[in-house]
Amino acid sequence: MFLKSLQWRLVSFFCIISFCLIIPIGLFLNKEVEDSYYKTFKAGIENGFKAWNDEKFINTDVKQVFEEITNNYAVLFSIIGQNKSFTVVDSSNNEIYSSDSRFGEDKDKFFNDLLRSDNFVSAMKGESGGKKKLMSYNGVQFFDYAKPVAGGRFVLYFRYYKDEWKEILDNSNRAILTSLVVAFVVAFILGYMLSKTITVPIVRIMQNAQRLASGDFEHVLEVKSDDEIGKLTSAFNYMAKSLKDTLAEISSEKSKIETILDYMTDGVVAFNMKGEVIHANPAARKMLGSNVFDRTFDDYAKEYNFGFSLEDIIYIESLGNREANIAIGDKIIKAYFAVFSDKAKRPEGIIAVLHDITEQEKLENMRKEFVANVSHELRTPLTSIKSYAETLMDGALEDRETTEKFLGVINTEADRMTRLVKDLLQLSRLDNLQMRWNMQDISIVDLVRGSVEKMALEAKNKGQQLEFYVIGDIPLVRADYDGIEQVVLNVLSNAIKYTPENGKITVYVSRIYNEVQIKVVDTGIGIPKEDIPRVFERFYRVDKARSREMGGTGLGLSIAKEIIEAHSGSVAIKSEPGKGTEVILKLPVPEMEGVI
Ligand code: ADP
């Protein structure tokens, strides 16, 4: 367990190195000491044999040989001393004489011990026994040497006990052991210190890595050296910095995308591979309801009839139709589907972009309706012109009265078409903001009075009472005279048109706060409540036949509304069927005129 730490591994490594260096030295020293003692021992004996005279001992016995050596050869063999001994053995009868103290203790045991020595056994066989071997019997160690003499009659056997050099060896071994202990301590301290210089920075880097993992990028490590550790620290700092930069970039990118998603009007829903909703932006939640997360792709596919499944989109590349029109409540939504994948291009899910096309569809329908209306409006007069013209060509021309009547109808229809085309042109110009307004300060009182006068005859013809009132001081208004006059004339003519004979039409001009108000009140047929909001639509007429009969195009009020709105004003209608209608036009008074 503790070897897992680099620090302890280094300490152990140093200790093993010291052990490996010191122990062989100790063993070598031991061997050298022993070698040197053996060499002296052997050289002494061989030196003794140089002066040895074998002839002299041919006819002697063991005892004589022993005495002779004791007296004359002890110095030559250099066997004087406590730890050296010599023994003479008669090889024929094993009679034995020895200077060894152990011989005196137990003669039989001594002889048995002799037989265990290779050198002695060789000499008994007649060969010289000078092999170097440290013998050990019963805890006593020695070197020995044996040689047959007097033609093999006797064997001379020498011993050199280790006690002689044991103390030296013990001392040196003790010194070695001490140095081993010292080496261990030094190795421990050095290893510990060295490992500290390596492990401390590594531990600092490790702690910083943990800090990085928990999102703290502020801490920068100090580079203390120029070595590998220093380089590792710089590399780590660099890595932390680039990680911080990359993360900052990613998070700014993320917040940008989140802001886009939050504020875009299109809905965005992300599904994972299981079809679960993993993200829905506010627009999507508004479209699909706040429980958007509770349903899966399959639920939506079933509910809105997509006609394809999640797998179809992901796996069938050729599937062209990745769009679906779905109706949610009164809204029409177009959904576009796209697969998103990970780095290895493996699909991770799909994104649905929901685009609200309700308004678009409405506009499209209005456009179609408008074209149908225009065609219809033009076809009616054209049909009657054509049929009257054909009747005339078929012979009605003969009858002058009929001809005049028919031509009158043709003329009226042509006029109606002209009016229609003129109104359409004006609407188109208003739509394209191509109207050129001649804005100037005008008197609404004069304008309305003029219009009332223009319409007076028409009202008179219908026996209607047309009255005009100005309430209070009316400031000038900045407007296009002809445009506003067209609006007032239109409203007045409507009032006359839709008020039966002998009805009453009253026109008021007043100022309410910072607006000038023109109110046209009639006692006519009125407009049903549900039709009021629609009378400003193009071609909308409450009673088509009646309007047409009166020469209306159904465009008058829509043009009036556009003109008034272009002057920042407003139009409102209050009406009660059978009782009458009140049309209120309001125009703003310029700020300078704000105070009466
Ligand atoms: P038109 O050319 O048919 O008069 P307008 O756009 O001027 O077309 O008016 C639209 C419809 O509003 C008319 O067809 C009529 O049904 C209704 N309307 C307008 N003014 C009045 C009014 N003063 N009284 C009753 N109905 C009115």
Residues whose N, C-alpha, C, O or C-beta is under 5 A from the ligand:
A	BS01	ADP	N494 A495 Y498 G524 G526 I527 V535 Y540 R541 V542 D543 S547 G552 T553 G554 L555 G556 L557 S558 T581
